[in-house]
Amino acid sequence: MAAPLTPAEPELVLRSSRRRDWPLALLFLLPSIVIFGLFVFYPLGRTVWLGFERSDPFGNTKFIGFSQYHDVLTSHPFLRSLTTTFKFVLLTVPVGLVFVITWFGIGLVKREARQ
């Protein structure tokens, strides 16, 4: 009859099996990582890079740094839209939370009444 496992041995078995599963896990994740990178990370990075350049209608570009970002972030229409967005969030989120919590509470009361 084999000797019973000591408390340290099951932990070693779990750690070694986890190490062996990493290559298989990465293999299963690889298609998602490639697709996500192709359709999310590349366009996001390209968009930020293009924000650092100024181009004319003929496709000629010139690196200008943060000046376009500074112009947008300090413009009056952007700041006004940001203020409007915060007001909208401050009004709709609490109302929605109260509605959902009330609805949930009514559901719990009805459920308790049935039982």
Beta strands, then each sheet from edge to edge (+ up, - down):
strand 1: 53-55
strand 2: 61-63
sheet 1: 1+ 2-
end
